[in-house]
Amino acid sequence: MEQLNQYYDANVGEPYFSLEESTQGLGQDLENGQKQGLTQGQLNKFILKLLTTIDLPKLSELYFQQLERTLPLSELKIQFEDNSVKFGQTVKNTHLKTLNCMQMGSAIAVMDYSFTQPLSLRDWQILQQMHVNFCYPFKNALEHHNIKQFAMKDFLTSLGNRASYDETMVRLASQSQRRHQPFGLLVLDMDNFKQVNDIHGHQEGDKVLMACADTILHCLRESDFAFRFGGDEFCCLLPEANNLTNNLIAERIRTAIESESLLQQHKISCSIGSANYQEVDSQIGIFSRADEALYAAKQAGKNCIRAA
């Protein structure tokens, strides 16, 4: 799941140490054939910079930026649990180094470093120094990330919750304003859901909601986001989507909901309202327009789509 760092766009600043600063001090050692990595002063600056954030995408980006300035690095991949982040570009004829981040004797992350040329002995020592010192804050950031992800999920459906929606909306709106790219919002309401709870009870209602969530999720692109907004109302945020894209995805969801076996048994369909973010828009404004479009879909007889 690579959505983790997809919309992170922060300025990590200038290099915080320079290898050139240490070449004079290393001159005698190099003449004697002795190789070494970073000086203690460089390591201290490196560690202090990493301690400026506990946000996993930001920390990983920070690490990549310094590696790129220090070594002939072309790409960094960090795989952890069922997620991964990737920075840089894949190039031909790369030289790969793989190092693990260990905790209690087990690898909690695998880091693949791709270089444009073979590493010298000193470069290899520098990589190991930076990797080891990155792993300490990385472990803390990973734990923080896991706690945050748990807090941002709807307990029943495992989709994003309202807090997750708000955070993603802010991020997409900021990116849209910088890059002048639209994104779409779908607001979905399940038709005839109330009768499921009234007739069959909340346990069956929960099964229906989980089936709705799974169906919605499987209709989205890999870059899209789905949320349970509350009750039987769901939202989808669609990056880089125009009105045509909104309608195609909305129709895919509507058809899939209508065709899902458990939902068919309970005569569940969905009404959908869609809207696109505009440059002069607000986060409240786009939701209000999509919500009004949803109301129009309900008024039109349900199980249909209306666009703002």
C-alpha positions, 0 to 999 in steps of 0.5 A: 500500500503506497498511499502512505507517502503519496501526498507528502510534499514538505521541504526538508531543507538544506543538507545538514552536513557536508562530506567536504567538511571532513576531508581535511581531517581524513587526509592523513588517514587516507594517506595511510590507507585507513578508511573510515565513515562519518565523523562523530560531528557529522553523525551528531548532526545527522541524528539531531536532524532525524529527531526533528520529526516522528512522522513516518513519511516525513522521516523517511523522506528526510533520510532519503534526501540526505542519503542522496546528497551523501552517496550515489543513491538513485532509489530507496524502498522501505518495506514494513508490515503490509506497507511500503514507501519509495523515493527516487527513481529506478535506473538501469544497472543499479547496484543494490544493497539490502539492510534490515531494521531489527527489533528483538531479533526480528526484522520489522522493516527491509530497506533496499538501497539502489546505487548508480555505481558500486560503493567504495569501502568508505561509502559502504561504511557510511551507509551502514552508519546512516542506516543504523542511526536511522533505524532508532527513530524509524522504530519510534515513527513506525509505532506512532504510525501504527497507533495513528492508523488505528485511530484513523480507521472505522472500527467496523468496516476498517475504512477511514473514519471522519478524522481520516477524511478530514486529514486527507481532504486537507492534504488533497486541497493543499496539493490541488491548489499548488498543482492546479489539479482537480480531485473528486468527492463522492458522497454515498448513502445506502438506500433502504438500510434502515429496514435491515436494522429494524427487521433483522437487527443490528448484527445483520446491519453490521454485516450489510455495512461491511459488505458495502464497505468492501464493495466500495473499496474494490471499485476504487483505483489504487490511488483513491480513498474510502471512508465511512462518514457515519451510519450508512453514509460513505465518502470517497476522495478521488485524486486527479479526477474530473467529472467524467472520472467521478461518474465512471467510478460512481457508476461502478460502485452503484452497479456493484452495490446493486449486484452484491449477493447479501445486499441484493437479499436486503434490497440495498442500493445506493444513491451517490452525489459527486462534486469536483474541487475548484481552485476557489473552493473550500473543504466545506464547499465541495462537501456541501455541493456533493451532499446537495447532489446526493439529496437530488439523487434521493429525490430522483428515486434513489439508486442513481447518481447526480453531479453538482 
